[in-house]
Amino acid sequence: MLDPESGDRILDIGAGKGEKAAKVLRTSQGIEVYAVDPNERRIAEAKRDHPDVKSFVAGAEKLPFDEAYFDKAYSTMALHHFNNLDLAFAETTRVLKHGGTYVVLEVEPGSMMGRLFRFFGRIMGEGMNIMTETQCLARLSTAGGLQVVTSTSLGPRYLVLLRRR
């Protein structure tokens, strides 16, 4: 769904240690991949292990990039960590070019994976914004500037493709 093309600037929002960003970087010649995560230790590991990925300590709610800087963005199993979804979606919209792609992969709360995420979130004292696919689509449809193109259920997870208006 991301379909990287030469010349693309792609942003991984909630990148963790940068493994997925590094995989995306290897998929196509001539692309730039950026990774953001609020955890300093994870970004330090991303910089060490994946130096070709441009990694930054930042939360989804305040991205350190100019408006319309990215062609594409994605969040993989990260939305449930965002503190303020409305602000995160507004920031994603702000940094995406018009017509840009945003891909979201997220966990279904009723799945075993979703229950495990909530369990470990409680142990770690972290609130989780785990939403069903339907709830996520409703939330994204009210996020000005993003338009849902398609959504696909993957059992314990779901995938959403959006475009920046």
C-alpha positions as CSV (number, residue, x, y, z in Angstrom):
1,M,0.0,0.0,0.0
2,L,2.9,2.4,0.6
3,D,4.4,1.7,-2.8
4,P,7.7,3.6,-2.5
5,E,9.0,5.4,-5.6
6,S,12.3,7.0,-6.3
7,G,12.3,10.5,-4.9
8,D,9.8,9.8,-2.2
9,R,10.3,11.1,1.4
10,I,8.6,8.7,3.7
11,L,7.9,9.1,7.4
12,D,7.6,6.3,10.0
13,I,5.5,7.7,12.9
14,G,6.0,5.7,16.1
15,A,9.1,3.9,14.6
16,G,10.4,2.3,17.7
17,K,14.0,1.0,17.0
18,G,13.6,1.7,13.3
19,E,13.5,-1.9,11.9
20,K,10.4,-1.2,9.7
21,A,11.9,2.1,8.5
22,A,15.1,0.2,7.5
23,K,13.0,-2.4,5.6
24,V,11.1,0.4,3.7
25,L,14.4,2.0,2.8
26,R,15.6,-1.2,1.2
27,T,12.5,-1.6,-0.9
28,S,13.3,1.1,-3.4
29,Q,16.2,3.1,-4.8
30,G,16.3,6.9,-4.4
31,I,14.0,7.2,-1.4
32,E,14.6,8.9,2.0
33,V,13.1,7.4,5.1
34,Y,12.6,9.3,8.3
35,A,11.7,7.7,11.7
36,V,10.2,9.4,14.8
37,D,9.6,8.0,18.2
38,P,9.3,9.7,21.6
39,N,11.6,7.2,23.3
40,E,15.2,8.4,23.3
41,R,16.6,5.0,23.9
42,R,14.8,3.5,20.9
43,I,15.9,6.3,18.6
44,A,19.5,5.9,19.8
45,E,19.3,2.3,18.8
46,A,17.7,3.2,15.5
47,K,20.6,5.6,14.7
48,R,23.1,3.0,15.7
49,D,21.6,0.0,13.9
50,H,20.1,1.8,10.8
51,P,22.2,4.9,10.1
52,D,20.7,5.4,6.6
53,V,17.3,6.1,8.2
54,K,17.0,9.7,9.4
55,S,15.8,9.2,13.0
56,F,14.4,11.8,15.4
57,V,13.1,11.9,19.0
58,A,9.6,13.2,18.6
59,G,6.0,12.3,19.4
60,A,3.3,12.0,16.8
61,E,1.6,15.1,18.2
62,K,4.5,17.4,17.4
63,L,6.5,16.4,14.3
64,P,9.7,18.4,13.7
65,F,9.2,18.9,10.0
66,D,8.0,21.5,7.6
67,E,4.5,21.5,6.1
68,A,4.0,19.2,3.1
69,Y,7.5,17.7,3.5
70,F,6.6,14.0,3.0
71,D,5.1,12.1,0.1
72,K,4.1,9.2,2.3
73,A,3.8,8.3,6.0
74,Y,2.8,5.2,8.0
75,S,2.2,4.1,11.5
76,T,2.7,0.4,12.3
77,M,1.1,-0.8,15.5
78,A,1.7,2.7,17.0
79,L,-1.7,4.5,17.1
80,H,-2.6,3.0,20.4
81,H,0.5,4.7,21.9
82,F,-0.4,8.2,20.7
83,N,-1.4,10.5,23.6
84,N,-3.7,12.7,21.5
85,L,-5.0,11.1,18.4
86,D,-6.6,14.3,17.0
87,L,-3.4,16.2,17.3
88,A,-1.4,13.3,15.9
89,F,-3.7,13.1,12.9
90,A,-3.5,16.9,12.4
91,E,0.3,16.8,12.5
92,T,0.4,13.9,10.0
93,T,-1.9,15.9,7.7
94,R,0.3,19.0,8.1
95,V,3.6,17.2,7.1
96,L,2.0,15.3,4.2
97,K,1.9,16.7,0.7
98,H,-1.6,17.1,-0.9
99,G,-2.4,13.7,-2.4
100,G,0.1,12.1,-0.1
101,T,-0.4,8.6,1.3
102,Y,-0.8,7.6,5.0
103,V,-1.0,3.9,5.9
104,V,-2.0,2.7,9.3
105,L,-1.6,-0.9,10.6
106,E,-3.2,-1.4,14.0
107,V,-4.4,-4.1,16.4
108,E,-8.0,-5.1,17.0
109,P,-8.7,-4.7,20.7
110,G,-10.7,-7.9,20.9
111,S,-8.0,-10.1,19.4
112,M,-5.5,-12.0,21.6
113,M,-2.8,-9.5,20.5
114,G,-5.0,-6.6,21.5
115,R,-5.7,-8.1,24.9
116,L,-2.0,-8.7,25.4
117,F,-1.2,-5.1,24.5
118,R,-3.7,-3.8,27.0
119,F,-2.4,-6.2,29.7
120,F,1.2,-5.1,29.2
121,G,0.1,-1.5,28.9
122,R,-1.5,-1.7,32.4
123,I,1.6,-3.3,33.8
124,M,3.8,-0.6,32.4
125,G,1.4,2.2,33.4
126,E,0.7,3.2,29.9
127,G,-2.7,4.2,28.6
128,M,-3.6,2.6,25.3
129,N,-5.9,4.1,22.6
130,I,-6.7,0.7,21.1
131,M,-9.7,1.0,18.7
132,T,-11.6,-1.3,16.6
133,E,-11.3,-0.9,12.8
134,T,-14.7,0.8,12.8
135,Q,-13.8,3.2,15.6
136,C,-10.5,4.0,13.9
137,L,-12.2,4.7,10.6
138,A,-14.7,7.0,12.3
139,R,-11.9,8.8,14.1
140,L,-9.9,9.2,10.9
141,S,-12.9,10.4,8.9
142,T,-13.3,13.3,11.3
143,A,-9.6,14.2,11.1
144,G,-9.7,17.1,8.6
145,G,-7.5,16.7,5.6
146,L,-7.3,12.9,5.6
147,Q,-9.6,10.8,3.4
148,V,-10.0,7.0,3.9
149,V,-9.4,5.2,0.6
150,T,-9.7,1.6,1.8
151,S,-9.6,-0.5,4.9
152,T,-8.7,-4.2,5.2
153,S,-9.3,-6.6,8.1
154,L,-6.3,-8.8,8.7
155,G,-7.8,-10.8,11.6
156,P,-6.1,-9.6,14.8
157,R,-5.0,-6.4,12.9
158,Y,-6.4,-4.0,10.3
159,L,-4.8,-1.9,7.6
160,V,-6.1,1.5,6.5
161,L,-5.0,3.5,3.4
162,L,-5.6,7.3,3.5
163,R,-4.9,10.2,1.2
164,R,-4.2,13.8,2.2
165,R,-6.8,16.0,0.6
